[in-house]
Amino acid sequence: MTTTRFAPSPTGYIHVGNLRTALMNFLIAKKAGGTFILRIDDTDPERSKQEYVDAIQEDLEWLGLTWDRIERQSERLDRYVAAADKLREIGRFYECFETPVELDLKRKKQLNMGKPPVYDRAALALSDDAKAKLRAERGDGHWRFKLDQERITWTDGILGDISIDAASVSDPVLIRGDGQFLYTLASVVDDIEMGVSHVVRGSDHVTNTATQIQMIEALGGTVPTFAHHSLLTGPQGESLSKRLGTLALRDLRASGVEPMALLSLMARLGSSQPVELRSSLDEIAEGFDISQFGSAPTKFDVNDLYPLTGRLLGEMPLSAVADDVAAAGVPADQAEAFWNVIRANITTRKDIAPWWDLFENGAEPVIDAEDVAFVKEAMALLPEGPLDGDSWGAWTKAVKEATGRKGRGLFMPLRKALTGQSHGPDMSEVLPLLKVIKARG
């Protein structure tokens, strides 16, 4: 049974980097007919907020990334206590008392000596009396998992064969001095007990994976299939870390990005497959292949989302945007004709209302100095009565005969005078919808 999970911390809004992880895990489960778990990593009571839990669920629902079950780590603390007890029993867990300052001095000393800054396991030499004295002076210590100092190997779903020498890695802290369980322990226990079979996450977790493999084995669990996707950069290769706050999913939604445009891009970005606009998650899942992704940093440009959004909207029937069209004030009997005229000329749904305003109230004419006399003469030839689909052709023919203008020199000044824009729908369709033509003077 294929089981995957997305485990965000509810300490902020999820962004495009988080989405990449969520989507890959979702698609693996969906393609295999498996289970996708939303696991809220809320073991930090001070930083975790219910408002962010709600926001995470809202953002995933907006995208259609529905979960089969939801778990909260704050409700599973007893399971982590039991796992910690087991690790103590088998001699793989030990208490340490160094302060952050002391640990930092140790690291600096090792670096100065040309050694890797790995924890020296000094706490293993402490007697029970020494531990009791330190506990009395400093309070409870933090607990580290004792790694077997051997090579840890696995075949990564994206990176291929990985081998890490455990001797080059510090024994990971699993419980802080204040008793808080850290991600590494909670995640391992959950993956084992929830039967997680596949884990996809960022390449910054590779070392974590090495230590977690040993922990899973120590606790008697089955090691999942791991895959580590590349990290996102900006369009010029710059770090996204300082900009992720502006790339929250709710901000993209507010800017008008369509869910399927975002999903279509993120499901292929960084892979050897071209980005293809899809209309459903079923289509995306069918073509998803984790092995097609590379390890190189992946460039993400938020501006790529808007052409995809525009294309997606252009393919939508009126029924998909009916609420937006109605909200713009378009009467029901005119909605179909209106949508068919503008659908290929909008980037986001926010552009719907301005088009209706243009048709209802007219546009401020844009007339270049050299076209003032020409536009005035042309407007005098525009019929007053109801205009239809043939009116534009008949009118421009008459203007051409009267002025001698043709081609772009004829059509562009008239478009700009009527709509205030140099681009837009076919003018033969626009002209009948214009209830006010300010360029008449």
C-alpha positions as CSV (number, residue, x, y, z in Angstrom):
1,M,0.0,0.0,0.0
2,T,1.5,3.3,-1.1
3,T,1.2,5.9,1.7
4,T,2.7,9.4,1.6
5,R,2.5,12.4,3.8
6,F,2.8,16.2,3.9
7,A,4.0,17.4,7.3
8,P,4.0,21.2,7.5
9,S,4.7,23.2,10.7
10,P,1.8,25.6,11.5
11,T,4.2,28.4,12.2
12,G,3.3,30.4,9.1
13,Y,1.6,30.3,5.7
14,I,2.7,27.7,3.2
15,H,4.5,28.9,0.1
16,V,5.6,27.5,-3.3
17,G,8.5,25.6,-1.8
18,N,6.1,23.8,0.6
19,L,3.7,23.2,-2.3
20,R,6.4,21.4,-4.3
21,T,6.8,18.8,-1.5
22,A,3.0,18.5,-0.9
23,L,2.2,18.1,-4.6
24,M,4.9,15.4,-5.2
25,N,3.7,13.3,-2.3
26,F,0.1,13.8,-3.2
27,L,0.7,12.7,-6.8
28,I,2.6,9.6,-5.9
29,A,-0.3,8.5,-3.6
30,K,-2.9,9.4,-6.2
31,K,-1.3,7.7,-9.1
32,A,-0.9,4.5,-7.0
33,G,-4.4,4.7,-5.6
34,G,-2.8,5.0,-2.1
35,T,-3.2,7.2,0.9
36,F,-2.1,10.8,1.4
37,I,-1.8,12.0,5.0
38,L,-1.8,15.6,6.1
39,R,0.3,15.6,9.2
40,I,0.5,18.8,11.2
41,D,4.0,19.1,12.8
42,D,2.9,21.1,15.9
43,T,5.2,19.8,18.6
44,D,6.4,23.4,19.2
45,P,3.5,24.8,21.4
46,E,4.9,28.4,21.4
47,R,5.2,28.8,17.6
48,S,2.4,26.6,16.4
49,K,-0.9,28.5,15.8
50,Q,-4.4,27.2,15.0
51,E,-4.8,30.0,12.5
52,Y,-2.0,28.5,10.4
53,V,-3.4,25.0,10.7
54,D,-6.7,26.4,9.2
55,A,-4.8,28.3,6.6
56,I,-2.8,25.2,5.5
57,Q,-6.0,23.3,5.1
58,E,-7.7,26.2,3.2
59,D,-4.7,26.5,0.8
60,L,-4.6,22.8,0.1
61,E,-8.3,22.6,-0.5
62,W,-8.1,25.6,-2.9
63,L,-5.6,23.5,-5.0
64,G,-7.7,20.3,-4.7
65,L,-4.9,18.5,-2.7
66,T,-7.4,16.8,-0.5
67,W,-6.0,14.4,2.2
68,D,-7.3,11.0,3.2
69,R,-6.7,11.6,6.8
70,I,-5.2,14.3,9.1
71,E,-2.9,13.8,12.0
72,R,-1.6,16.2,14.6
73,Q,1.7,15.5,16.3
74,S,0.6,17.3,19.4
75,E,-1.9,14.6,20.0
76,R,0.7,11.8,19.7
77,L,3.2,12.8,22.4
78,D,2.7,9.5,24.2
79,R,4.0,7.7,21.2
80,Y,7.1,9.7,21.2
81,V,7.6,9.0,24.9
82,A,7.4,5.3,24.2
83,A,9.9,5.5,21.4
84,A,12.3,7.5,23.5
85,D,12.0,4.9,26.3
86,K,12.8,2.1,23.8
87,L,15.8,3.9,22.5
88,R,17.1,4.3,26.1
89,E,16.5,0.6,26.7
90,I,18.6,-0.5,23.7
91,G,21.4,2.0,24.5
92,R,20.9,4.3,21.6
93,F,19.8,7.4,23.5
94,Y,21.9,9.5,25.9
95,E,21.5,12.7,27.9
96,C,23.8,15.7,27.3
97,F,24.2,18.9,29.2
98,E,26.3,21.3,27.1
99,T,25.0,24.8,26.7
100,P,24.6,26.3,23.2
101,V,27.7,28.5,23.9
102,E,29.8,25.5,24.9
103,L,28.7,23.6,21.8
104,D,29.6,26.5,19.6
105,L,33.0,26.7,21.2
106,K,33.6,23.0,20.5
107,R,32.6,23.5,16.8
108,K,34.9,26.4,16.4
109,K,37.8,24.5,17.9
110,Q,37.2,21.5,15.6
111,L,37.0,23.8,12.6
112,N,40.3,25.5,13.6
113,M,41.9,22.1,13.8
114,G,40.6,21.2,10.3
115,K,38.2,18.6,11.7
116,P,34.5,18.3,10.9
117,P,32.3,20.1,13.5
118,V,30.8,16.9,14.9
119,Y,29.6,16.4,18.5
120,D,32.4,14.7,20.4
121,R,30.1,12.5,22.5
122,A,31.6,13.8,25.7
123,A,28.4,13.1,27.5
124,L,28.8,9.4,27.1
125,A,31.7,9.6,29.6
126,L,29.7,11.2,32.3
127,S,29.1,9.1,35.5
128,D,25.6,9.0,37.1
129,D,26.9,11.3,39.8
130,A,28.2,13.8,37.3
131,K,24.9,13.7,35.4
132,A,23.0,14.3,38.7
133,K,25.2,17.2,39.5
134,L,24.8,18.8,36.1
135,R,21.1,18.2,36.2
136,A,20.9,20.0,39.6
137,E,23.0,22.9,38.2
138,R,21.5,23.3,34.8
139,G,18.2,21.4,34.8
140,D,17.3,18.5,32.5
141,G,19.7,17.9,29.6
142,H,18.9,17.3,26.0
143,W,18.8,13.8,24.5
144,R,20.8,12.6,21.5
145,F,20.4,9.5,19.3
146,K,23.6,7.5,19.2
147,L,24.5,6.8,15.6
148,D,26.3,3.6,14.6
149,Q,29.3,5.2,13.0
150,E,29.2,3.4,9.7
151,R,28.2,4.3,6.1
152,I,24.4,4.8,5.6
153,T,23.3,4.1,2.0
154,W,20.1,4.2,0.1
155,T,18.9,4.6,-3.4
156,D,17.2,8.0,-3.7
157,G,14.2,8.4,-6.1
158,I,15.7,11.5,-7.6
159,L,19.4,11.7,-6.5
160,G,20.2,8.0,-7.1
161,D,22.6,6.1,-4.9
162,I,23.5,8.0,-1.7
163,S,26.2,7.1,0.8
164,I,26.9,9.1,4.0
165,D,29.5,8.3,6.6
166,A,27.6,8.5,10.0
167,A,30.9,9.4,11.7
168,S,30.8,12.8,9.8
169,V,27.4,13.6,11.3
170,S,26.6,14.7,14.9
171,D,24.4,12.5,16.9
172,P,21.0,14.3,16.4
173,V,19.2,15.9,19.3
174,L,15.7,14.4,19.6
175,I,14.5,15.9,22.8
176,R,15.3,19.4,24.0
177,G,16.2,20.3,27.6
178,D,12.6,21.7,28.1
179,G,11.2,18.3,27.1
180,Q,10.0,19.3,23.6
181,F,10.2,16.5,21.0
182,L,12.0,17.6,17.9
183,Y,10.9,16.9,14.3
184,T,13.4,14.1,13.7
185,L,12.0,11.8,16.4
186,A,8.4,12.7,15.8
187,S,8.7,12.2,12.1
188,V,10.4,8.8,12.4
189,V,7.8,7.5,14.9
190,D,4.9,8.7,12.7
191,D,6.4,7.3,9.5
192,I,6.7,3.9,11.1
193,E,3.3,3.8,12.8
194,M,1.4,5.3,9.9
195,G,3.0,3.0,7.4
196,V,4.5,5.7,5.2
197,S,6.0,4.0,2.2
198,H,7.3,7.0,0.2
199,V,8.8,10.3,1.5
200,V,9.6,13.2,-0.9
201,R,11.2,16.3,0.5
202,G,13.8,19.0,-0.2
203,S,17.4,18.2,-0.8
204,D,18.3,20.1,2.4
205,H,17.0,17.0,4.3
206,V,19.5,14.5,2.9
207,T,21.6,14.4,6.1
208,N,18.4,14.1,8.2
209,T,17.4,11.2,6.1
210,A,20.6,9.4,6.8
211,T,20.2,9.7,10.6
212,Q,16.5,8.9,10.3
213,I,17.2,5.6,8.5
214,Q,19.3,4.4,11.4
215,M,16.5,5.5,13.8
216,I,13.8,3.7,11.9
217,E,15.9,0.5,11.9
218,A,16.7,0.9,15.6
219,L,12.9,1.1,16.3
220,G,12.2,-1.9,14.1
221,G,10.4,0.0,11.4
222,T,10.5,-0.4,7.6
223,V,12.6,2.3,5.8
224,P,10.5,4.2,3.3
225,T,11.5,5.0,-0.3
226,F,13.1,8.5,-0.1
227,A,13.4,11.1,-2.8
228,H,14.9,14.6,-2.4
229,H,13.8,17.2,-4.8
230,S,16.0,20.2,-5.7
231,L,15.4,23.6,-4.0
232,L,13.8,26.5,-5.8
233,T,15.7,29.6,-6.7
234,G,14.6,32.9,-8.2
235,P,14.6,33.4,-12.0
236,Q,18.2,34.6,-12.0
237,G,19.3,31.7,-9.7
238,E,19.1,33.8,-6.6
239,S,18.0,32.4,-3.2
240,L,14.3,32.4,-2.6
241,S,14.6,32.2,1.1
242,K,14.1,36.0,1.6
243,R,11.2,36.1,-0.9
244,L,9.2,33.1,0.2
245,G,7.0,35.3,2.4
246,T,5.7,37.0,-0.8
247,L,5.2,33.7,-2.5
248,A,2.7,32.3,0.0
249,L,-0.1,30.4,-1.7
250,R,-2.7,32.7,-0.3
251,D,-0.9,35.7,-1.9
252,L,-0.8,33.9,-5.3
253,R,-4.5,33.2,-5.0
254,A,-5.2,36.8,-4.1
255,S,-3.2,37.9,-7.2
256,G,-5.5,35.9,-9.4
257,V,-3.4,32.8,-10.1
258,E,-5.6,29.8,-11.1
259,P,-5.1,26.6,-9.1
260,M,-4.5,24.4,-12.2
261,A,-2.0,26.9,-13.6
262,L,0.0,26.6,-10.4
263,L,-0.3,22.9,-10.2
264,S,0.6,22.3,-13.9
265,L,3.8,24.3,-13.5
266,M,4.9,22.9,-10.2
267,A,4.3,19.3,-11.3
268,R,6.9,19.6,-14.1
269,L,9.2,22.4,-12.9
270,G,12.7,21.0,-12.5
271,S,12.0,17.8,-14.5
272,S,13.0,16.7,-18.0
273,Q,9.3,16.9,-19.1
274,P,7.9,20.1,-20.6
275,V,5.4,22.1,-18.6
276,E,1.9,21.3,-20.0
277,L,-1.3,23.0,-19.0
278,R,-3.7,20.4,-17.5
279,S,-7.3,20.7,-16.5
280,S,-7.4,18.2,-13.7
281,L,-5.3,16.6,-11.0
282,D,-6.1,13.2,-12.6
283,E,-4.3,14.3,-15.8
284,I,-1.4,15.7,-13.8
285,A,-1.0,12.5,-11.8
286,E,-1.2,10.3,-14.9
287,G,1.9,12.0,-16.4
288,F,3.8,12.4,-13.1
289,D,7.1,10.6,-12.8
290,I,9.4,11.4,-9.9
291,S,12.4,9.9,-11.6
292,Q,12.3,12.6,-14.3
293,F,13.3,15.3,-11.8
294,G,16.9,16.5,-11.5
295,S,19.1,17.5,-8.6
296,A,20.2,21.0,-9.9
297,P,18.6,24.0,-8.3
298,T,15.3,24.8,-10.0
299,K,14.5,28.3,-11.2
300,F,11.0,29.6,-10.3
301,D,9.6,32.8,-11.8
302,V,6.2,33.8,-10.4
303,N,5.5,35.7,-13.7
304,D,5.3,32.3,-15.5
305,L,2.1,31.6,-13.7
306,Y,0.1,34.4,-15.4
307,P,0.3,33.4,-19.0
308,L,-0.7,29.9,-17.9
309,T,-3.6,31.4,-15.9
310,G,-4.7,33.4,-19.0
311,R,-4.6,30.3,-21.2
312,L,-6.6,28.3,-18.7
313,L,-9.3,31.0,-18.5
314,G,-9.4,31.3,-22.2
315,E,-10.4,27.6,-22.4
316,M,-13.1,27.8,-19.7
317,P,-16.8,27.8,-20.5
318,L,-19.0,30.5,-19.0
319,S,-20.2,28.1,-16.3
320,A,-16.7,28.1,-14.8
321,V,-16.6,31.9,-14.4
322,A,-20.4,32.6,-14.1
323,D,-20.1,34.0,-10.6
324,D,-17.3,36.4,-11.6
325,V,-19.2,37.6,-14.6
326,A,-22.3,38.1,-12.6
327,A,-20.3,40.0,-9.9
328,A,-19.0,42.3,-12.6
329,G,-22.6,43.4,-13.3
330,V,-23.1,41.6,-16.6
331,P,-26.8,40.8,-17.1
332,A,-27.5,37.0,-17.5
333,D,-28.8,37.4,-21.0
334,Q,-25.6,39.1,-22.1
335,A,-23.1,36.9,-20.2
336,E,-22.4,34.3,-22.8
337,A,-21.7,36.9,-25.6
338,F,-19.6,39.0,-23.2
339,W,-17.5,36.0,-22.0
340,N,-16.9,34.8,-25.6
341,V,-15.6,38.2,-26.6
342,I,-13.2,38.7,-23.7
343,R,-12.1,35.2,-22.6
344,A,-8.9,35.2,-24.8
345,N,-8.0,38.7,-23.6
346,I,-7.8,38.4,-19.8
347,T,-4.9,37.3,-17.6
348,T,-6.8,36.7,-14.4
349,R,-10.4,36.9,-13.3
350,K,-9.7,40.4,-12.0
351,D,-9.7,41.5,-15.6
352,I,-13.4,40.6,-16.2
353,A,-14.9,43.6,-14.4
354,P,-12.8,46.2,-16.2
355,W,-13.9,44.9,-19.6
356,W,-17.6,45.2,-18.6
357,D,-16.9,48.7,-17.3
358,L,-15.4,49.5,-20.7
359,F,-18.4,48.2,-22.6
360,E,-20.9,49.9,-20.2
361,N,-19.3,53.3,-19.6
362,G,-16.9,53.7,-22.5
363,A,-13.1,54.2,-22.4
364,E,-11.1,57.4,-22.4
365,P,-9.9,57.7,-25.9
366,V,-6.2,57.4,-26.6
367,I,-5.4,59.4,-29.7
368,D,-1.9,60.2,-31.0
369,A,-1.3,63.8,-32.1
370,E,-0.9,62.7,-35.8
371,D,-4.3,60.9,-35.7
372,V,-6.5,63.6,-34.2
373,A,-7.9,64.8,-37.5
374,F,-8.2,61.2,-38.8
375,V,-10.2,60.0,-35.8
376,K,-12.5,63.0,-35.9
377,E,-13.3,62.3,-39.6
378,A,-13.8,58.6,-38.9
379,M,-16.1,59.2,-35.9
380,A,-18.3,61.3,-38.1
381,L,-18.8,58.3,-40.4
382,L,-19.8,55.9,-37.5
383,P,-23.5,55.2,-37.6
384,E,-25.6,56.2,-34.6
385,G,-28.0,53.3,-34.7
386,P,-27.6,49.8,-33.2
387,L,-24.4,48.2,-34.2
388,D,-23.8,44.6,-35.0
389,G,-21.1,42.1,-36.1
390,D,-21.0,43.7,-39.6
391,S,-20.7,47.3,-38.4
392,W,-16.9,47.3,-37.9
393,G,-16.2,46.1,-41.4
394,A,-18.7,48.5,-43.1
395,W,-17.4,51.4,-41.0
396,T,-13.7,50.8,-41.6
397,K,-14.4,50.3,-45.3
398,A,-16.1,53.7,-45.5
399,V,-13.3,55.4,-43.5
400,K,-10.7,53.8,-45.8
401,E,-12.5,55.2,-48.8
402,A,-12.8,58.7,-47.3
403,T,-9.3,59.0,-45.9
404,G,-7.1,56.7,-47.9
405,R,-5.8,55.0,-44.8
406,K,-5.4,51.3,-44.6
407,G,-3.9,48.5,-42.6
408,R,-2.4,49.3,-39.2
409,G,-2.6,53.0,-39.9
410,L,-6.4,52.6,-40.2
411,F,-7.3,50.1,-37.6
412,M,-5.0,50.9,-34.6
413,P,-6.0,54.5,-34.2
414,L,-9.6,53.5,-34.2
415,R,-9.1,50.7,-31.7
416,K,-7.2,53.1,-29.3
417,A,-9.9,55.7,-29.8
418,L,-12.7,53.3,-28.9
419,T,-11.2,51.2,-26.2
420,G,-8.2,53.2,-24.9
421,Q,-6.0,50.1,-25.6
422,S,-3.7,48.9,-28.4
423,H,-4.7,45.3,-28.0
424,G,-7.9,43.3,-27.3
425,P,-10.6,41.2,-28.8
426,D,-11.7,41.4,-32.5
427,M,-13.2,44.9,-33.0
428,S,-16.1,43.5,-34.9
429,E,-17.1,41.8,-31.7
430,V,-16.3,44.7,-29.4
431,L,-18.1,47.4,-31.4
432,P,-21.6,46.1,-30.9
433,L,-21.0,45.8,-27.1
434,L,-19.9,49.4,-26.7
435,K,-22.8,51.3,-25.1
436,V,-20.8,54.5,-24.8
437,I,-18.3,55.8,-27.3
438,K,-16.5,58.8,-25.8
439,A,-14.5,59.4,-28.9
440,R,-17.5,60.7,-30.7
441,G,-16.9,63.9,-28.8
